[in-house]
Amino acid sequence: MFDAHPRFPELPNAPGVGYKPQHFQNIMEDAGSVEWLEVHAENYMGAGGRPHAQMRMLSEKFPISVHGVGLSIGGEGPLDPQHLGRLKHLCEWLQPTVFSEHLAWSSHENAFLNDLLPLPYTKDTLTRVADHIDQLQNTIGRQMMLENPSSYLAFEESTWSEPDFLREVANRSGCGLLLDVNNVFVSATNLGYDPRDYIAAYPLDKVGEIHLGGHDEDEDEHGATLLIDSHGKPVVDPVWALLDHTLALSGPRAILIEWDNDVPDWAELESEAARAANALSQVPA
């Protein structure tokens, strides 16, 4: 099933950043602490042009992680065959090191929603998500990684905890996991649990990539703190501390800095990557 042969077979246990075209020249000239790049799949499904030309050049120099945001892998309906075909074509010409998607849904029948929406963790959901992952992995000929969501509510009908659900999905489908530490912090704050308990229960042995990003702080209708996973600010100190805690349990991992909105200049983005490199340097190999 997994017949892909990427130029770089593994992500390094080092910092990466979400690639933005305005940073192309900086990255090519001096990437600093950054050793790999991630792109959103849907931004590279066109016919070519400058975005493809730049990405081909970058892929000669850096491992590339392709991160999907539109497959709706948790949706009730079947996966969109046209979207799957575009993903297959992208993976064939780019040959990324890894591909990942979200544990979420974003479409229903012919309606597409500009958000990554949560799922109840039940037996039926488990079967559906595992089946969708099997279909995706067979289509693109490689293992994928599944990312934990940021949550703003919990379903009463859930019969699994999120870490246990993700573990079982990985066991059934053979996928790997992408651990977003900021999402853990956001969800734990919003739903009132200890993020360290979540990390303790998480199947860290299946994690091939870690994400960090910024979030916004708001209040709900009762005046309680509500965090929004916005990817538009630096990573906050409590999330860095949670990363340190995670790495102490997991060992070194590839760490991505996500910054998708209000994108800063290269110097500020690279400084976040340098902080991730420092965190990794404290972890025994």
Steps between C-alpha positions, in 0.01 A plus 500: 500500500770749595696522175621862509873577482551861612831674450527547877366184668452654847442837658798600716452540873541872447288812446293563190266784404186535297624631167376836371606627155617837635775313685632312196815707448585505873468123523709435191775736616516412872235289672663533841356245744240378251572154357167409336182661367130434507241608243123473484403251233214709364739786411688280253221327309513739205657439161838655574653846474724673752366316810587163348837623372596631843384183672700281261812701585433483873436126485850448362643658815253426782275215612140602432196417713165535322215587738145458375220721628208416271453124477235483778635166615247485785197583285199269488502474123761338275826677426490721192663296219605814314674635809670164550615510139650845547681383813637199313627721218661743746679221686621349174670812368618649831596172674464650850657331799167481685132575452259591782135591550269600786266297717206717397231554240445803280246398237161332476352395167552809280558747787855606587572672831799722568585325825628173644207367701513247787376143518340285768738221600281194453525154345330618181730800467803281558400262222428784257825687567712183476330406171561847358866484600536160333352645182730803512815298569420258219441790262820692571714191560643613831431516870326814623505669841181607677493822705313552827251789478456817701166467680241747620239247612473133596232250394298324768472195274879446486606166647873540443746759626676683217844339563346153512297569186809613310694198623231264374473678164876464457491133600218419257624700201878494542516880483739708703405793723576870490488652849404867506610617845329836462174319419539298819547820702204672328269202551608444860436866587162507325376167638654519846755221524875480563699495173771292667245227571413503130867466402548220753216306335606574142667227285826692463672203337284559191585872467706597196452877516415764760326831427523827689305817427352812646146548625264784589336543840132586537213437744194279469148612590566417867820706520731198498821505296455374144807436286480508120756312291584787263860441383549876496732567795820372662481183707423593863722398791257241649495318165880502487497351852255232384732424209790451743285263703400308187855467368618372838256210454523446125860580420597723205246554222461718191341827619305735276430868567159584348435866422229535235336836578665841543817331376814667640825572322752220472713613795211465746387166361854362505541615860204279596671211321822577688309475828373157392859400418602605850220288650621201298858555611394434862360154416725192508518338157 
